[in-house]
């Protein structure tokens, strides 16, 4: 019976480690991604509704237009969607973009960091709780 408990605990801790890993990965992407990037102000020109599962709700992704340092008009769709839509058409937003490839751009949003931290903290708390459940006598 102890072997079954140990295997169950190991599986759950492995799954929670995945949550923590994904959170750290997302956090690192958002922080290191912007090193060497330039900051600009853009305007939301559209909000695209994308359904990940056929017929089940949708996430709303802002489409942003901005001018890069060379005065080229650039348009991109942010990779962080929300429900309901966090942005409306004509909203002004701060963005980071790669000066070498301006299509590599993202809205400067604290929500992305909070989302990543929720994965990390949630994974740790679930691992502690499940460890307690498996190890209590």
Backbone as CSV, one residue per row, in Angstrom:
resi,resn,N_x,N_y,N_z,CA_x,CA_y,CA_z,C_x,C_y,C_z
1,UNK,0.820,-1.202,0.000,0.000,0.000,0.000,0.864,1.266,0.000
2,UNK,2.021,1.181,0.701,2.911,2.340,0.740,3.487,2.641,-0.644
3,UNK,3.715,1.608,-1.445,4.238,1.796,-2.798,3.226,2.542,-3.658
4,UNK,1.951,2.193,-3.513,0.897,2.860,-4.270,0.820,4.333,-3.866
5,UNK,0.916,4.606,-2.557,0.901,5.997,-2.083,2.089,6.768,-2.659
6,UNK,3.256,6.121,-2.642,4.459,6.789,-3.137,4.337,7.095,-4.633
7,UNK,3.838,6.139,-5.402,3.678,6.343,-6.850,2.659,7.449,-7.112
8,UNK,1.543,7.424,-6.382,0.538,8.481,-6.520,1.106,9.851,-6.188
9,UNK,1.853,9.909,-5.084,2.473,11.179,-4.680,3.463,11.647,-5.737
10,UNK,4.261,10.742,-6.256,5.252,11.111,-7.279,4.563,11.640,-8.536
11,UNK,3.464,10.995,-8.942,2.733,11.467,-10.121,2.151,12.859,-9.892
12,UNK,1.530,13.063,-8.748,0.941,14.383,-8.463,2.014,15.466,-8.377
13,UNK,3.117,15.146,-7.704,4.189,16.139,-7.607,4.777,16.439,-8.987
14,UNK,4.845,15.427,-9.840,5.317,15.644,-11.212,4.397,16.595,-11.961
15,UNK,3.088,16.408,-11.802,2.128,17.292,-12.474,2.227,18.719,-11.927
16,UNK,2.398,18.855,-10.622,2.498,20.186,-10.043,3.816,20.852,-10.467
17,UNK,4.855,20.034,-10.610,6.128,20.571,-11.104,5.963,21.141,-12.505
18,UNK,5.109,20.505,-13.300,4.831,20.999,-14.642,4.195,22.390,-14.581
19,UNK,3.248,22.594,-13.653,2.643,23.916,-13.473,3.708,24.950,-13.117
20,UNK,4.571,24.608,-12.174,5.627,25.543,-11.752,6.569,25.821,-12.920
21,UNK,6.942,24.779,-13.646,7.829,24.932,-14.804,7.209,25.852,-15.856
22,UNK,5.934,25.611,-16.193,5.266,26.454,-17.187,5.173,27.902,-16.716
23,UNK,4.932,28.098,-15.435,4.890,29.454,-14.891,6.234,30.151,-15.032
24,UNK,7.310,29.451,-14.648,8.645,30.045,-14.771,9.006,30.290,-16.232
25,UNK,8.650,29.353,-17.095,8.928,29.508,-18.518,8.241,30.750,-19.072
26,UNK,6.984,30.921,-18.720,6.227,32.089,-19.170,6.819,33.378,-18.605
27,UNK,7.197,33.339,-17.332,7.778,34.524,-16.694,9.109,34.892,-17.347
28,UNK,9.942,33.900,-17.599,11.222,34.165,-18.255,11.025,34.689,-19.661
29,UNK,10.070,34.134,-20.380,9.795,34.600,-21.741,9.426,36.082,-21.714
30,UNK,8.541,36.447,-20.783,8.096,37.828,-20.730,9.196,38.785,-20.289
31,UNK,10.103,38.345,-19.393,11.136,39.264,-18.921,12.344,39.312,-19.854
32,UNK,12.834,38.153,-20.295,14.022,38.160,-21.150,13.672,38.481,-22.593
33,UNK,12.443,38.230,-22.946,11.977,38.494,-24.314,12.168,39.952,-24.682
34,UNK,12.002,40.840,-23.716,12.022,42.268,-23.996,13.402,42.904,-23.867
35,UNK,14.432,42.146,-23.525,15.778,42.709,-23.452,16.221,43.102,-24.851
36,UNK,16.613,44.333,-25.024,17.025,44.821,-26.336,15.853,45.291,-27.178
37,UNK,14.658,45.187,-26.659,13.478,45.658,-27.380,13.266,47.137,-27.116
38,UNK,12.595,47.794,-28.021,12.276,49.205,-27.856,10.832,49.345,-27.419
39,UNK,10.572,50.434,-26.743,9.219,50.688,-26.253,8.551,51.704,-27.174
40,UNK,7.273,51.529,-27.399,6.510,52.449,-28.245,5.075,52.483,-27.727
41,UNK,4.302,53.398,-28.269,2.881,53.471,-27.973,2.123,53.069,-29.223
42,UNK,1.146,52.219,-29.029,0.345,51.766,-30.153,-1.128,51.968,-29.877
43,UNK,-1.939,51.651,-30.874,-3.389,51.781,-30.737,-4.038,50.459,-31.127
44,UNK,-5.018,50.047,-30.346,-5.770,48.845,-30.669,-6.673,49.187,-31.852
45,UNK,-6.491,48.478,-32.969,-7.275,48.751,-34.179,-8.355,47.697,-34.417
46,UNK,-8.249,46.572,-33.706,-9.260,45.517,-33.820,-9.122,44.608,-32.613
47,UNK,-10.169,43.856,-32.358,-10.135,42.827,-31.319,-10.663,41.554,-31.969
48,UNK,-9.777,40.555,-32.099,-10.160,39.310,-32.767,-10.655,38.289,-31.753
49,UNK,-11.771,37.674,-32.104,-12.355,36.624,-31.274,-11.884,35.288,-31.823
50,UNK,-11.199,34.516,-30.987,-10.703,33.216,-31.413,-11.213,32.153,-30.449
51,UNK,-11.891,31.169,-31.009,-12.424,30.057,-30.220,-11.456,28.896,-30.321
52,UNK,-10.943,28.450,-29.185,-9.987,27.340,-29.170,-10.693,25.997,-29.326
53,UNK,-11.903,25.899,-28.803,-12.686,24.669,-28.910,-13.970,25.006,-29.649
54,UNK,-14.234,24.296,-30.710,-15.396,24.564,-31.563,-16.669,24.745,-30.732
55,UNK,-17.280,25.911,-30.860,-18.554,26.195,-30.217,-18.473,26.485,-28.731
56,UNK,-17.276,26.546,-28.162,-17.123,26.779,-26.726,-16.406,28.097,-26.473
57,UNK,-17.148,29.142,-26.142,-16.553,30.413,-25.757,-15.477,30.912,-26.699
58,UNK,-14.904,32.028,-26.351,-13.845,32.605,-27.175,-12.938,33.444,-26.307
59,UNK,-11.755,33.654,-26.795,-10.798,34.568,-26.184,-10.650,35.740,-27.137
60,UNK,-10.437,36.917,-26.593,-10.321,38.120,-27.410,-8.878,38.615,-27.394
61,UNK,-8.313,38.737,-28.588,-6.920,39.151,-28.761,-6.871,40.522,-29.424
62,UNK,-6.165,41.478,-28.798,-6.075,42.807,-29.413,-5.118,42.820,-30.603
63,UNK,-5.507,43.537,-31.637,-4.643,43.784,-32.796,-4.176,45.229,-32.649
64,UNK,-2.869,45.406,-32.600,-2.285,46.711,-32.296,-1.501,47.238,-33.491
65,UNK,-1.605,48.523,-33.699,-0.841,49.190,-34.752,0.046,50.243,-34.096
66,UNK,1.306,50.303,-34.543,2.250,51.294,-34.004,3.253,51.680,-35.079
67,UNK,3.991,52.728,-34.812,5.067,53.168,-35.708,6.396,52.799,-35.072
68,UNK,7.259,52.119,-35.844,8.574,51.777,-35.308,9.510,52.983,-35.445
69,UNK,10.763,52.805,-35.034,11.729,53.910,-35.045,12.010,54.420,-36.461
70,UNK,11.776,53.582,-37.474,11.998,53.989,-38.876,10.732,54.557,-39.505
71,UNK,9.716,54.774,-38.691,8.417,55.331,-39.113,7.646,54.411,-40.044
72,UNK,7.864,53.103,-39.872,7.061,52.114,-40.591,5.840,51.777,-39.747
73,UNK,4.698,51.658,-40.386,3.486,51.279,-39.671,3.476,49.758,-39.531
74,UNK,3.395,49.289,-38.297,3.429,47.858,-37.995,2.115,47.471,-37.319
75,UNK,1.618,46.298,-37.668,0.402,45.787,-37.050,0.647,44.345,-36.605
76,UNK,0.255,44.023,-35.368,0.425,42.662,-34.854,-0.743,42.316,-33.931
77,UNK,-0.946,41.017,-33.763,-1.943,40.546,-32.812,-1.195,40.044,-31.577
78,UNK,-1.558,40.573,-30.412,-0.893,40.169,-29.173,-1.182,38.700,-28.896
79,UNK,-0.237,38.022,-28.246,-0.399,36.586,-27.989,-1.093,36.283,-26.667
80,UNK,-1.587,37.299,-25.981,-2.252,37.111,-24.690,-3.694,37.574,-24.805
81,UNK,-4.605,36.628,-24.884,-6.019,36.956,-25.016,-6.725,36.955,-23.675
82,UNK,-7.955,37.433,-23.662,-8.727,37.463,-22.424,-10.210,37.318,-22.729
83,UNK,-10.954,36.947,-21.696,-12.406,36.927,-21.791,-12.939,37.511,-20.499
84,UNK,-13.701,38.535,-20.533,-14.066,39.329,-21.713,-12.864,40.125,-22.212
85,UNK,-13.032,40.788,-23.323,-11.927,41.535,-23.915,-11.435,42.618,-22.958
86,UNK,-10.121,42.650,-22.771,-9.516,43.657,-21.901,-9.353,44.995,-22.629
87,UNK,-9.321,44.946,-23.948,-9.074,46.150,-24.740,-10.241,46.441,-25.673
88,UNK,-10.392,47.717,-25.981,-11.389,48.158,-26.956,-10.676,48.839,-28.108
89,UNK,-11.332,48.901,-29.243,-10.760,49.590,-30.400,-10.513,51.044,-30.023
90,UNK,-9.374,51.550,-30.400,-8.852,52.906,-30.164,-8.191,53.081,-28.797
91,UNK,-8.057,52.014,-28.006,-7.289,52.112,-26.756,-5.816,52.327,-27.084
92,UNK,-5.173,53.205,-26.332,-3.729,53.416,-26.446,-3.036,52.411,-25.526
93,UNK,-2.011,51.734,-26.016,-1.288,50.740,-25.222,0.218,50.927,-25.385
94,UNK,0.957,50.607,-24.335,2.416,50.588,-24.404,2.829,49.218,-24.912
95,UNK,3.789,49.205,-25.791,4.254,47.934,-26.346,5.778,47.879,-26.332
96,UNK,6.302,46.670,-26.431,7.715,46.427,-26.669,7.821,45.759,-28.027
97,UNK,8.825,46.146,-28.807,9.019,45.486,-30.101,10.502,45.329,-30.388
98,UNK,10.802,44.338,-31.198,12.164,44.048,-31.603,12.522,44.997,-32.752
99,UNK,13.537,45.855,-32.591,13.878,46.797,-33.666,14.366,46.108,-34.941
100,UNK,14.882,44.890,-34.835,15.342,44.155,-36.001,14.158,43.523,-36.736
101,UNK,13.178,43.044,-35.972,11.978,42.430,-36.533,10.759,42.990,-35.788
102,UNK,10.256,44.143,-36.202,9.179,44.809,-35.463,7.896,43.992,-35.308
103,UNK,7.720,42.934,-36.097,6.538,42.085,-35.924,6.615,41.282,-34.629
104,UNK,7.824,41.168,-34.061,7.974,40.559,-32.747,7.662,41.646,-31.736
105,UNK,6.404,41.720,-31.342,5.963,42.779,-30.439,4.963,42.214,-29.454
106,UNK,4.818,42.907,-28.351,3.881,42.476,-27.326,3.443,43.684,-26.516
107,UNK,2.202,43.648,-26.064,1.708,44.711,-25.193,2.398,44.584,-23.842
108,UNK,2.826,45.693,-23.288,3.428,45.745,-21.956,2.280,45.642,-20.952
109,UNK,2.096,44.451,-20.374,0.936,44.196,-19.521,1.341,43.422,-18.276
110,UNK,1.084,43.988,-17.110,1.406,43.334,-15.846,0.596,42.047,-15.678
111,UNK,-0.535,41.952,-16.351,-1.371,40.755,-16.260,-0.643,39.499,-16.695
112,UNK,0.275,39.619,-17.643,1.040,38.457,-18.107,1.937,37.926,-17.000
113,UNK,2.525,38.842,-16.236,3.392,38.434,-15.127,2.554,37.817,-14.012
114,UNK,1.407,38.422,-13.713,0.523,37.882,-12.677,0.048,36.477,-13.062
115,UNK,-0.300,36.284,-14.329,-0.719,34.975,-14.824,0.375,33.932,-14.589
116,UNK,1.617,34.294,-14.908,2.743,33.383,-14.714,2.942,33.064,-13.238
117,UNK,2.861,34.081,-12.396,3.041,33.872,-10.964,1.939,32.991,-10.382
118,UNK,0.729,33.102,-10.905,-0.373,32.241,-10.441,-0.060,30.779,-10.728
119,UNK,0.515,30.493,-11.887,0.901,29.117,-12.205,1.954,28.626,-11.216
120,UNK,2.938,29.467,-10.930,4.025,29.067,-10.035,3.490,28.838,-8.624
121,UNK,2.795,29.820,-8.082,2.287,29.723,-6.715,1.239,28.614,-6.608
122,UNK,0.350,28.535,-7.596,-0.663,27.481,-7.592,-0.043,26.092,-7.613
123,UNK,0.972,25.913,-8.435,1.655,24.620,-8.505,2.319,24.249,-7.193
124,UNK,2.949,25.218,-6.560,3.608,24.964,-5.274,2.572,24.627,-4.199
125,UNK,1.497,25.420,-4.126,0.461,25.168,-3.116,-0.222,23.821,-3.331
126,UNK,-0.516,23.479,-4.580,-1.121,22.166,-4.854,-0.167,21.031,-4.484
127,UNK,1.119,21.211,-4.749,2.097,20.178,-4.397,2.149,19.986,-2.880
128,UNK,2.129,21.070,-2.140,2.146,20.979,-0.674,0.885,20.291,-0.167
129,UNK,-0.264,20.705,-0.696,-1.539,20.140,-0.243,-1.629,18.650,-0.555
130,UNK,-1.251,18.272,-1.768,-1.328,16.866,-2.147,-0.306,16.045,-1.369
131,UNK,0.871,16.593,-1.123,1.859,15.899,-0.294,1.290,15.650,1.090
132,UNK,0.631,16.644,1.641,0.015,16.483,2.965,-1.038,15.379,2.939
133,UNK,-1.892,15.372,1.908,-2.941,14.355,1.829,-2.369,12.944,1.704
134,UNK,-1.300,12.796,0.924,-0.719,11.480,0.729,0.086,11.010,1.937
135,UNK,0.698,11.943,2.652,1.599,11.551,3.733,0.945,11.504,5.106
136,UNK,-0.253,12.074,5.248,-0.881,12.039,6.572,-1.280,10.596,6.893
137,UNK,-1.275,10.309,8.123,-1.538,8.921,8.543,-2.988,8.665,8.749
